[in-house]
Each structure stands twice: as structure tokens, then as C-alpha cells.
Amino acid sequence: MKTKLSPSRKKIRTNGNGASRVSRSVSSKARRMLIDGEWVDAVSGETFATYDPATGEIICQVAAGDKKDIDRAVKAARAAFESGPWRKMTPSDRGRAIWKLADLLEKNLEEFARLESLDNGKPLTVARVADVPLAIDLFRYMAGWATKIHGSTFPISVPYAPGARFHSYTLREPIGVVGQIIPWNFPLLMAAWKLGPALATGCTVVLKPAEQTPLSALRLGELIREAGIPDGVVNIVTGLGETAGAALAAHPGIDKVAFTGSTEVGKLIVNAAANDLKKVSLELGGKSPNIVFEDADLETAIPGAASAIFFNHGQCCCAGSLLYVHKKHFDKVVSGVSAAANKIKIGPGHQPDTEMGPLVSEEQLNRVMGYLQSGRNEGARPVVGGGRAGKRGYFVQPTVLVNTKPGMKVVKEEIFGPVVCAVPFTDPMEVVQAANSGIYGLAAAVWTRDVSKAHRLASELRAGTVWVNCYNIFDAALPFGGYRQSGWGREMGAEALELYTETKAVCVQL
Ligand code: ADP
């Protein structure tokens, strides 16, 4: 799926015709990339189009970076790491620069929310209260860490050196130059999750935003410069995954690659990085079980289950896409979630009353429609939704599927759209087994009034996050990431810093 470009993602050279199709406030000039503090075109001079998913129209052209541009950016990041002012900056000054970036983002919150809504399709109202504030918070959280990354001392007792005395300690050093490849579902927030820990630890970065949604990362690049983060510390190369992304993952000049996206591409990244054994962290897909027990408070569980899958149009790696409901409440929960789905106001992200926008791209629309068809072919039945909404743009109806069987594609695979499979259960042990049986392990949720049951289940579910009586609760302090094929390592929290530092043991004989 990822190796083939849909027509909507093909590279297009800049030409005069683009101007008349440009949407709203974004200008027709091709967006340039940020390399070594300069805004530059791709070496090839090529560009690609980014689209408004609500209409399918071109917003603007963006520089199509490839191997040569990645190489330039990696060299700039290497120079900034080895000999630039970044290295000499005190942790306090580094933290201040990150904090300033957060302040600038806050000052421009509305602009970022609009850009995000335009490029990704998400409701402006959501980008305003979730995407941008979470990104601001992440930078502030990581700014605080800049002064608190340190090693330890160790009283050692080397058995083969009787009588010798040592002073031993560890240093936590930045891992070096990091290649960061991010997806389109939360474009700004994913940039923040990646850049925050890299900057706090003193690394330098080549960031490649998703080709579907490059605009907020490029605007962030302007703020990065304004915040006084030195040239070359953050380089932003726009381009396609198969060219720029692949070149970045394979580049011998980077020390680590951090990726968020599909499990399928995650495996390609691992292969590309294997050649020189660069460090890899991955935040990948999921098929997250959301379990409503017999003793759940349905007043909160029903809207919770609806928002678990329909938030961000189901385009969340942790979307609650497998809804297990105790048999006693199955009909009530299914009809409640279906009623919620029916009420969702679908429309372009910029309209104030829109609750669900379009999917991000034609490719994604086709993918989700393919899953809906496959579900029907295999015997699943949509209680609500089940098709495309409207003819223009990439809108899909929020959908609840029943009559599913464990082996079906819609049950096993990540759909990444507003489609939930509702499955009845009676035995709690069996449901935990079913929840743990897939290839993923990103998130899970349980709805119950029984506190000890909640904690027991939290420990039994094999997932990086377990929500109890809530869903989609994120905070910069809480680590996020996956078990099994949902990834390696954690984003956010102190855990993320581990992935951006090397530990050096120093041993001094006294
Ligand atoms: P999604 O399934 O959410 O579209 P992808 O995994 O395809 O996610 O994309 C996430 C990011 O990975 C994007 O920035 C994309 O350009 C990049 N990407 C896609 N294919 C590759 C590849 N072969 N090598 C490196 N990066 C890639």
C-alpha cells in the first residue's frame, strides 16, 4: 500500500496554473524547505502538491526533497551537532529556547489551528483545543527537562582489583544527528513529540513531515528560527516517503531514526537502518480493544466508546476500533454509539459546526472504502454508516459494524478511519485473551465500576497505554508507545529522553 503512489500524491512541477486553485489564505508560492537556516528549493527543482481534503483541490506546491536534499540536510545537522553553538549552549539556554518556541506557538495558535485544519481536514475547533495546545505543552514540558538530564555516581567494588579505589559515574550525552519521519494525522503534534526530546537532549535533527500535510511543520520552522535555535539544528525536508523518507532512514550520517507511521513502513525503516545499525524508535499502528464490562457506567462508556473511534475521524494509531461489549449491554451500547455516529456533523474542517472532517487523502478514502467492502463481503453488517459521505472531498460516514468474526480483515487490521467493530462477550477472561491476541499492543481501555478489576485488567492487557473509564487522554508527561508490532520505545515523558541520549560510563582510578 505504501510503496505505490495514488494519483493525488504524484509529484507535480510548479506551474502558473496552481495559483487559481490555491485555497484560502495560503499563497501560491511553492513552499521551500529549511536546511541550515535557509529556505531552499529542492536540488532537483521539483515540487509536489498538498491538497485540501475537503475539496480535493490543491492548496499549494511544496519542494519535493529527495536523496540529495536529505544529504545536504544531514550534513548541516552534523555540522551543527559537531561544531555549532548548540553544543556549547548551557542546558538552561537550550531550555529557554525551547520554551520560547512554545511561547511563539501559543502566540500563533489560531494560525496553526487553521493551517492544520486546512491541510489535514480536521475540525478547526479540535485543532484549536487539542493539536496546538498539546504541542505547546509538549515543548514546555521538554524545555523543563533540558536542565535535568544527568548521569549518576556508582560505588563500585571491582573483585579483581583488591584495594583499588575508583570514582565512577555516568554521563548522558545527546545521541547525535536524528532523522525524524512523521505522519499526517496530527502533523504539528507529531513534529512536537519528535522535536521536543531531541532539542532538550541537545541533538540535531532532519525532520521529514508527511507529504499529505507539510504546511504546519514548515511554519514551525519559521518559529524555530525566531526562537533563536541555531541554524542547522532543525532541518525540515519535505518530500515523499519513498524518496526523501527512505533516503533519510538509510543515510549513514545519522545516528538515530525516529519514526511514527504505519507498521508496514516501520518495518521498511528498520531494514533501512539495519545496514549501519543506527538506533531506531518506532511508534506504529494499533487495533485497540475498548472493553465495556457488565458493571460499566453506560452513561460515560457509550459516549466514551463513540469518541474513542470517531475522534480525528478514526485516524489515530490508538483509535478504539475493537469495541468489546458485555452481552447484557451489547444492544444498548451499539445503538448508543450508532446514535452518536448519526449525530456527528460532517463537513469541511473550517466550518464552526463541523465535528468530523474528511479523511486526509484520496488514498486513505480508497483504503477505508476497501475495508468497508471487505467487511461486507465477509459478512459484517453496518448498523450505521458504511459508505462515503458526499461526492466531493474524502468524507466517510462514521460506521459501526456488527456480525463480525475474529478472522475478518476488519477485525484484524488497522483501518485508520471512523469504523468500529462491535463484538459481544460474556467471559471476562476470554475477552482479555481476545484483546491480547492481535499483532498490535498500542492502547486498550476498560469501562468498569470495580476498582480492583480495573487495576487487574490494566496489568493483564498487553498494551503501552491502558485507559480506565476514559479514552484518548494524553499528556506530555505520560509515555506513549507500543508493545509488539505497535513499536519500539516511547514518545513523551522522561522515557522519550532515553531514546535521544547515550550513556557513557566513566571510571577514574583514585
Ligand atoms: P500512514 O499509513 O499514516 O500514511 P505512513 O507510514 O505511510 O503512514 O507514513 C508516515 C511517514 O512515513 C510519512 O512521512 C511518509 O512520507 C513516510 N514514509 C512512507 N514510506 C516510507 C519509506 N519507504 N521510507 C521512509 N519513510 C516513508
Boltz pocket constraint, residues with backbone or C-beta under 6 A from the ligand:
constraints:
  - pocket:
      binder: B
      contacts: [[A, 2], [A, 181], [A, 182], [A, 183], [A, 184], [A, 208], [A, 209], [A, 210], [A, 211], [A, 239], [A, 240], [A, 241], [A, 242], [A, 244], [A, 245], [A, 246], [A, 247], [A, 249], [A, 260], [A, 261], [A, 262], [A, 263], [A, 265], [A, 266], [A, 268], [A, 269]]
      max_distance: 6.0
